[in-house]
């Protein structure tokens, strides 16, 4: 898991913020307590070297603790608010449609925190190469950015509208 050490803000809708906060409260309370109980029960079964249930429960506890740290970080850096204005300017909270220069295929994504994503939309971080290149661009602009493979790519902003979940 990558730990963010920066102070960059993460844009979240109020609904997503509330969902993540509820998940954190569950994990810190009954969720973690249930896993700790499974670790304790498995430990009481005897020989820990060959106790698969014990090792599985310990691993689950580690994942739970990692998610708690991640959620605290997200919620600390969250910028909760309504979607940005519908002015065609690319910024966090916008659903952006773009196409590569010379191509007719269009792709759409949400510019924001990956926690905002779902099965219906891909999410690009404002800190990603594409995300940082298009920040502040407007519909109709063509922007260049360097892809992770080192190639310079040109994209045209086809549309930018506020995201609704």
Backbone as numpy.savetxt, mean C-alpha at the origin, in Angstrom:
# Nx Ny Nz CAx CAy CAz Cx Cy Cz
10.05 -7.69 4.87 9.20 -6.52 4.87 10.09 -5.28 4.87
9.77 -4.35 4.01 10.53 -3.11 3.95 9.97 -2.15 4.99
10.82 -1.65 5.82 10.41 -0.70 6.84 10.66 0.71 6.31
9.64 1.53 6.33 9.81 2.92 5.90 10.43 3.70 7.03
11.45 4.44 6.70 12.07 5.26 7.73 11.86 6.74 7.43
11.32 7.02 6.28 11.08 8.40 5.90 9.81 8.91 6.53
9.53 10.14 6.28 8.32 10.72 6.85 7.32 11.03 5.74
7.48 10.38 4.58 6.57 10.67 3.49 5.15 10.30 3.89
4.22 11.17 3.55 2.82 10.97 3.89 2.23 9.90 2.98
1.22 9.22 3.51 0.49 8.22 2.75 -0.95 8.69 2.70
-1.46 8.93 1.49 -2.84 9.37 1.36 -3.77 8.19 1.51
-4.76 8.31 2.39 -5.77 7.28 2.59 -7.14 7.94 2.68
-8.14 7.25 2.18 -9.52 7.72 2.41 -9.84 7.46 3.88
-10.86 8.14 4.37 -11.27 7.92 5.77 -11.69 6.46 5.97
-12.39 5.89 5.00 -12.84 4.49 5.11 -11.65 3.54 5.22
-10.61 3.73 4.41 -9.45 2.85 4.45 -8.68 3.06 5.75
-8.57 4.30 6.20 -7.90 4.57 7.48 -8.62 3.83 8.61
-9.95 3.94 8.64 -10.73 3.28 9.68 -10.56 1.76 9.62
-10.51 1.21 8.41 -10.33 -0.23 8.22 -8.97 -0.69 8.77
-7.91 0.05 8.43 -6.57 -0.30 8.91 -6.46 -0.14 10.43
-7.11 0.90 10.96 -7.09 1.12 12.41 -7.80 -0.02 13.13
-8.92 -0.48 12.58 -9.66 -1.60 13.18 -8.82 -2.88 13.13
-8.10 -3.08 12.01 -7.23 -4.25 11.90 -6.14 -4.18 12.96
-5.55 -3.01 13.15 -4.51 -2.85 14.17 -5.05 -3.14 15.56
-6.22 -2.60 15.89 -6.81 -2.83 17.21 -7.09 -4.31 17.43
-7.56 -5.00 16.39 -7.81 -6.44 16.50 -6.51 -7.20 16.74
-5.49 -6.87 15.94 -4.22 -7.58 16.06 -3.56 -7.33 17.42
-3.66 -6.12 17.92 -3.04 -5.80 19.20 -3.81 -6.41 20.37
-5.09 -6.72 20.14 -5.92 -7.27 21.21 -6.19 -8.75 21.01
-7.42 -9.08 20.64 -7.81 -10.49 20.57 -7.05 -11.31 19.53
-6.65 -10.71 18.44 -5.93 -11.45 17.40 -4.60 -11.97 17.90
-3.82 -11.11 18.51 -2.51 -11.51 19.03 -2.67 -12.44 20.23
-3.64 -12.16 21.07 -3.87 -13.00 22.26 -4.17 -14.44 21.86
-4.95 -14.62 20.79 -5.28 -15.97 20.33 -4.03 -16.70 19.84
-3.16 -15.98 19.15 -1.92 -16.61 18.65 -0.99 -16.96 19.83
-0.88 -16.05 20.79 -0.05 -16.32 21.97 -0.58 -17.56 22.69
-1.88 -17.71 22.75 -2.47 -18.88 23.40 -2.11 -20.16 22.65
-2.12 -20.10 21.29 -1.73 -21.27 20.49 -0.27 -21.62 20.73
0.60 -20.61 20.84 2.02 -20.87 21.15 2.13 -21.56 22.50
1.42 -21.07 23.49 1.47 -21.63 24.84 0.95 -23.07 24.86
-0.19 -23.28 24.19 -0.78 -24.63 24.14 0.19 -25.61 23.48
0.80 -25.18 22.38 1.72 -26.06 21.65 2.97 -26.33 22.48
3.44 -25.31 23.23 4.62 -25.48 24.07 4.36 -26.54 25.15
3.12 -26.56 25.64 2.75 -27.51 26.69 2.71 -28.95 26.19
2.73 -29.13 24.87 2.67 -30.48 24.31 4.00 -31.24 24.44
5.06 -30.56 24.80 6.31 -31.27 25.01 7.43 -30.85 24.10
8.17 -31.84 23.58 9.40 -31.65 22.80 9.22 -30.60 21.70
9.87 -29.45 21.86 9.70 -28.34 20.92 10.41 -28.57 19.59
11.47 -29.39 19.59 12.23 -29.60 18.34 11.36 -30.24 17.25
10.46 -31.12 17.66 9.65 -31.84 16.68 8.19 -31.41 16.75
7.94 -30.25 17.29 6.58 -29.78 17.48 6.23 -28.78 16.37
5.65 -29.28 15.29 5.30 -28.42 14.14 4.29 -27.35 14.51
3.34 -27.69 15.38 2.33 -26.71 15.78 2.94 -25.54 16.51
3.94 -25.82 17.34 4.62 -24.75 18.08 5.35 -23.82 17.12
6.10 -24.41 16.19 6.87 -23.59 15.24 5.95 -22.78 14.33
4.83 -23.38 13.92 3.87 -22.66 13.07 3.25 -21.49 13.84
2.91 -21.72 15.10 2.32 -20.66 15.92 3.32 -19.53 16.17
4.60 -19.88 16.40 5.64 -18.85 16.59 5.81 -18.02 15.33
5.79 -18.70 14.16 5.91 -17.97 12.89 4.71 -17.04 12.69
3.53 -17.53 13.02 2.33 -16.69 12.89 2.41 -15.49 13.82
2.94 -15.69 15.02 3.11 -14.59 15.97 4.09 -13.55 15.41
5.17 -14.01 14.79 6.12 -13.08 14.17 5.49 -12.26 13.06
4.66 -12.91 12.24 3.97 -12.20 11.15 2.98 -11.18 11.72
2.29 -11.58 12.77 1.34 -10.67 13.42 2.06 -9.43 13.95
3.18 -9.66 14.66 3.94 -8.53 15.21 4.48 -7.63 14.10
4.91 -8.24 12.99 5.39 -7.45 11.86 4.29 -6.59 11.26
3.10 -7.16 11.16 1.95 -6.41 10.61 1.57 -5.27 11.55
1.66 -5.50 12.86 1.37 -4.44 13.83 2.32 -3.26 13.61
3.61 -3.54 13.47 4.60 -2.48 13.23 4.28 -1.75 11.93
3.95 -2.52 10.88 3.63 -1.91 9.58 2.40 -1.02 9.68
1.35 -1.50 10.33 0.12 -0.71 10.46 0.35 0.56 11.27
1.13 0.47 12.34 1.43 1.67 13.14 2.15 2.71 12.28
3.09 2.25 11.46 3.84 3.15 10.58 2.89 3.82 9.58
2.04 3.04 8.96 1.10 3.57 7.96 0.18 4.59 8.60
-0.40 4.23 9.74 -1.37 5.13 10.38 -0.71 6.40 10.91
0.56 6.30 11.32 1.28 7.48 11.77 1.52 8.46 10.62
1.81 7.90 9.44 2.13 8.75 8.29 0.91 9.08 7.44
-0.25 8.55 7.81 -1.44 8.72 6.98 -1.88 10.17 6.88
-2.24 10.54 5.69 -2.88 11.83 5.44 -4.29 11.48 5.01
-5.21 11.62 5.93 -6.58 11.21 5.68 -7.35 12.37 5.10
-8.09 12.07 4.08 -8.86 13.16 3.52 -9.70 12.74 2.35
-10.42 13.69 1.93 -11.23 13.49 0.75 -10.30 13.39 -0.45
-10.86 12.92 -1.52 -10.07 12.85 -2.73 -9.72 14.26 -3.18
-8.64 14.38 -3.94 -8.25 15.71 -4.42 -9.30 16.27 -5.39
-9.18 17.55 -5.71 -10.15 18.15 -6.63 -10.06 17.52 -8.02
-11.18 17.54 -8.71 -11.25 16.98 -10.07 -10.77 18.04 -11.05
-9.45 18.29 -11.03 -8.90 19.35 -11.87 -7.90 18.82 -12.90
-7.80 17.49 -13.01 -6.91 16.90 -14.01 -5.44 16.92 -13.65
-5.11 17.38 -12.44 -3.72 17.41 -11.99 -3.43 16.10 -11.26
-2.33 15.46 -11.62 -1.95 14.19 -11.00 -1.36 14.44 -9.62
-1.97 13.80 -8.61 -1.50 13.86 -7.23 -2.05 12.64 -6.50
-1.51 12.33 -5.31 -2.02 11.17 -4.58 -3.54 11.25 -4.41
-4.18 10.12 -4.61 -5.64 10.07 -4.52 -6.31 10.14 -5.88
-5.52 10.24 -6.94 -6.09 10.32 -8.29 -5.98 8.97 -8.98
-7.02 8.64 -9.73 -7.01 7.47 -10.61 -6.49 7.98 -11.96
-5.33 7.48 -12.34 -4.63 8.01 -13.50 -4.67 7.00 -14.65
-5.02 7.49 -15.82 -4.96 6.66 -17.02 -3.85 7.23 -17.89
-2.98 6.33 -18.36 -1.85 6.76 -19.18 -1.63 5.77 -20.29
-0.83 6.19 -21.26 -0.37 5.26 -22.31 1.06 5.64 -22.64
1.80 4.61 -23.07 3.17 4.87 -23.49 3.14 5.57 -24.83
4.07 6.50 -25.04 4.14 7.24 -26.29 4.22 6.26 -27.46
3.39 6.49 -28.46 3.38 5.64 -29.65 2.54 4.38 -29.49
1.84 4.23 -28.38 1.03 3.04 -28.13 -0.41 3.47 -27.89
-1.35 2.64 -28.31 -2.76 2.95 -28.10 -3.32 2.33 -26.83
-2.60 1.35 -26.28 -3.09 0.67 -25.08 -2.99 1.61 -23.88
-4.10 1.72 -23.15 -4.13 2.57 -21.97 -4.15 1.70 -20.72
-3.52 2.21 -19.68 -3.53 1.54 -18.39 -3.96 2.54 -17.33
-4.66 2.03 -16.32 -5.16 2.89 -15.25 -4.68 2.37 -13.92
-4.32 3.28 -13.04 -3.89 2.90 -11.69 -4.25 4.01 -10.72
-4.20 3.68 -9.45 -4.39 4.67 -8.39 -3.02 5.14 -7.94
-2.82 6.43 -7.86 -1.58 6.98 -7.33 -1.79 7.16 -5.83
-1.12 6.33 -5.04 -1.30 6.41 -3.60 -0.63 5.25 -2.90
-1.07 4.98 -1.70 -0.52 3.90 -0.88 -1.05 2.56 -1.37
-0.18 1.55 -1.40 -0.62 0.24 -1.89 -1.74 -0.32 -1.03
-1.86 0.15 0.21 -2.94 -0.30 1.09 -4.31 0.11 0.56
-4.33 1.10 -0.32 -5.59 1.55 -0.91 -6.07 0.61 -2.01
-5.18 -0.20 -2.52 -5.51 -1.06 -3.65 -6.47 -2.16 -3.28
-7.05 -2.70 -4.30 -7.94 -3.83 -4.15 -7.78 -4.69 -5.38
-8.71 -5.56 -5.57 -8.63 -6.42 -6.74 -8.98 -5.67 -8.01
-9.65 -4.53 -7.87 -10.13 -3.81 -9.04 -9.16 -2.78 -9.59
-8.12 -2.43 -8.84 -7.20 -1.40 -9.34 -5.79 -1.62 -8.81
-4.83 -1.41 -9.70 -3.42 -1.47 -9.32 -3.05 -0.13 -8.68
-2.07 -0.15 -7.78 -1.66 1.07 -7.09 -0.18 1.31 -7.33
0.17 2.54 -7.68 1.56 2.95 -7.80 1.81 4.01 -6.73
2.91 3.89 -6.05 3.30 4.85 -5.03 3.77 6.14 -5.69
3.53 7.28 -5.03 4.08 8.54 -5.53 5.61 8.53 -5.57
6.24 7.60 -4.82 7.70 7.52 -4.81 8.24 6.57 -5.88
7.35 5.85 -6.58 7.79 4.95 -7.65 8.32 5.78 -8.81
9.10 5.17 -9.71 9.63 5.95 -10.84 8.52 6.63 -11.65
7.49 5.89 -12.01 6.39 6.48 -12.78 5.63 7.49 -11.93
5.32 7.11 -10.69 4.56 8.00 -9.82 5.23 9.34 -9.60
6.53 9.33 -9.32 7.23 10.60 -9.08 7.35 11.42 -10.36
7.43 10.76 -11.51 7.56 11.49 -12.77 6.28 12.22 -13.16
5.14 11.64 -12.80 3.88 12.25 -13.25 3.24 13.17 -12.21
3.82 13.22 -11.00 3.25 14.12 -9.97 3.21 15.54 -10.50
2.03 16.15 -10.42 1.87 17.53 -10.85 1.59 17.68 -12.33
1.71 16.59 -13.11 1.38 16.66 -14.55 -0.13 16.80 -14.71
-0.54 17.25 -15.86 -1.97 17.38 -16.12 -2.34 16.56 -17.35
-3.64 16.33 -17.49 -4.14 15.55 -18.62 -3.62 16.17 -19.91
-3.08 15.32 -20.78 -2.52 15.76 -22.05 -1.01 15.91 -22.03
-0.42 15.99 -20.83 1.03 16.11 -20.72 1.72 14.80 -21.10
2.91 14.91 -21.66 3.77 13.75 -21.89 4.98 13.91 -20.98
5.28 12.84 -20.26 6.33 12.89 -19.24 7.32 11.76 -19.49
8.60 12.03 -19.27 9.63 11.00 -19.38 10.06 10.57 -17.99
10.39 9.27 -17.87 10.95 8.78 -16.62 11.86 7.60 -16.90
12.74 7.34 -15.96 13.65 6.22 -16.12 13.07 5.00 -15.43
12.86 3.95 -16.21 12.32 2.70 -15.68 13.41 1.99 -14.88
13.01 1.04 -14.03 14.00 0.30 -13.24 15.07 -0.39 -14.09
14.75 -0.71 -15.34 15.74 -1.36 -16.21 16.71 -0.37 -16.86
16.55 0.94 -16.53 17.47 1.95 -17.06 16.99 2.63 -18.32
15.93 2.11 -18.94 15.41 2.73 -20.17 14.60 3.97 -19.82
14.69 4.96 -20.71 13.87 6.15 -20.55 12.56 5.92 -21.30
11.46 6.08 -20.60 10.14 5.85 -21.18 9.35 7.14 -21.18
8.50 7.29 -22.21 7.61 8.45 -22.30 6.18 7.98 -22.12
5.45 8.66 -21.26 4.04 8.35 -21.08 3.21 9.62 -21.24
2.02 9.42 -21.77 1.07 10.52 -21.92 -0.03 10.32 -20.89
-0.36 11.40 -20.18 -1.44 11.34 -19.21 -2.75 11.51 -19.99
-3.55 10.46 -19.99 -4.83 10.46 -20.73 -5.96 11.00 -19.87
-5.93 10.63 -18.58 -7.00 11.08 -17.69 -6.50 11.04 -16.25
-7.02 11.89 -15.42 -6.72 11.90 -13.98 -7.96 12.38 -13.26
-8.59 11.46 -12.54 -9.83 11.79 -11.82 -9.70 11.32 -10.38
-10.44 11.97 -9.47 -10.39 11.55 -8.08 -10.83 10.09 -7.93
-10.14 9.36 -7.07 -10.45 7.95 -6.82 -11.61 7.87 -5.85
-12.49 6.92 -6.07 -13.54 6.64 -5.09 -13.54 5.15 -4.84
-13.60 4.78 -3.57 -13.56 3.35 -3.23 -14.91 2.79 -2.92
